[in-house]
């Protein structure tokens, strides 16, 4: 059944006891909406309320902060291969978002509303702990990457990405990695070529 294909990755990610719970799976499938995005589409714009969380079946996304002057800063990456859950800090604060979520590849996601996540969490404690751990992992990832970037030279950080996040180097366009690092695209490309022999 085609519906099963959309949920295969998520069901493989959640605890086995949940994936085998017929009632839970039925509710999950009734709540989640399959969303297709094109490269360049936005899941969230600055100023919007973040009411949803997403599971990435396919695709690559970046979080962007835009200041009052219109300058962009990339604050994180999410992909189908690692950290497949995607949302914004505004999901927790329930305040208009200062961040945007942009697709940098065409993709497919499962969208769950806050209301549905809360319903599943109240009915299934195992899902509540699973989802809480997922969100804590995302927050930990963002803080860790930021700390390592701040404590490293540009050269050392590129080595760090190469050793721990090769998917970022291979899949994310250079300009977005440069924005994340706070350096020019030209300087990033020069360093990458020198360090990685690209």
N, C-alpha and C positions, 0 to 999 in steps of 0.2 A: 504494500500500500504506500502511495506517495507520501502521505502524512507521516508515516513512520520514518521515512528518510530524513525529513526535516528535524526530527527529534532524536535521531540516532546518536549524534555527538553529545548532546546534553544528557541523555540517559546514560551514556558511558561515563560522564563526568561526575554525576551525582552518586551518593552512596548506593550500593547494590540493593539494600533493603528497600529504598525508595523506588528504584528502577523496577523492582519486582512487585511493588504494591499497585495492583490493578486500579484501585480507586484513586490513588495519587496521580498515576499516569493519565488517567481519564480526565481528571480535573486540570492537570498541567496542559494537556492538549487543548482543552476547551478554552483556557485562559490565554495561552500564548498565541501571538499573531506572527505569521511569517512576513518579514519585511525584506524587500529587495532594494538595493541602493546602487546608484551609478557612481563612478569615480567623480569626486567633486561635490557630491551631495552632502548636506548637513543633517545630522540627527538632532542637533541642538544648536541654537543660536544664542549669542550673548543677549541677556535680558529676558529670556524665556524661562519658565519654570520647568525643572527637570522632574517629570512625573513617571518616568519609565526607566527600566533597566533592560539591557540587551545581552543575549548570548550570541556570540559570533560563530555562525556555521562556516562562513567563508568571507574573507576580506581583511582589510587592514585600515585602521583608523587612528587619527591623531586628536589629542586634546590641545586646544589653542586658547591662549589668553590674549586679549586685545586691550591695550591701554587706551586712555582718553585721547591720545594723539593718533590712534589707529595703528600703532606698532604691534606686530604679532610676536608672540613667544610660544613655542611649542612646549607643552608641559608633560607630555606622555604619549606612549604608543600602545595600542592593543591590536592583537591579531588572532586569527583562528588557531595558530600554532602555539601561542602562549598568552596567558591572561585573557581568555576568551570572553569574560564578563566585562561589560562596558556600561558606565554611567558617569555621572558628574557629582561633585561634592554637594551641589545644589539639591541632589536627591535627598540628602540627609538634613540639610539646613532648611529646606523648603522655602528658599529665597530665590529670586531671579538669578539666573546663572551669570557669572563673570566669564565663563568659559564657553567654547564651542567644540563640538565634536564633528569632525569632517572625515568622510571616506576618501582614502587615497588609492583605493582599488574598488572595483565593483564588488558587491558582496551580497550575502544573505544572512539575515539575523532572525532570532526569535525575540519578540518584544513582549515584556511583561509589565503591566502597570503596577504602581505602588499598591493600589487596592488589592490586586490579585496576589501579589507577593505577600502582603500582610495576611490575606485569607489563608493561603497555603501555609504560612508560618504558624498561624494560630491552630490550624488543624493537624499539622504534621511537625512536631518538635524537631525531628531529624532534619527536615528541610530548613527550619529556622536556624539551627546551628550550622548547617552547610552554607546557607546564604550569608550568615554573619561572618563565617571564616573566609568566604570568597571576598567580601567587601574589605575585611581587615587585610587580606593579602594584597589587594589592589592599593590600599592606602600605604602599606608597608613598602610596596614596590616603588611607588611615587616618591616617598621620602628617601628611600635608600639610593635610588638613582640620582636624585637631586643632591644628596650629601656627597656621593662619590664624585659627581661632576664638579661640585664646588671645591672639593679637596684635591682635585687632580689638574694637571696641566692638560691642554687640549690633546697633546700627543698621548699621554697616559690614558685619557678617557677613550680615545679611539682604540687603543690596545684592549681596554676593558670591554668595550662593545664587541670587539673581535673575539675575545675569549669567552664571553658570557651571553652575548645577544647578537650572534651572527645574522639572525633573521632580520634585525633592524638594518644592519649594513647592506644586506642583500636585497631587501624589499622596499625600504623607505627611501624616497628620493633624497639626494644629497642636500637639497635646500632645506628640507625639514629637519634633518639631523643638525645642520649648521645652525638653524634657528633654535633648536633645543640646546645646543652648546653655547649659543650667544656669540658666535663668530660668523664671519662672512662666508658665503658659499664658496667663493674662490679660495679662501684660506683652508677651508675644510677639504676641498678637493685636492689641493696641493699636499696637505698633510696625509690624506688617505693614500694618495699615490705613492708618497715617499715611504710611509710606514708599512702599507700592505702590498706594495708593488703592484698596484692596479694599473 
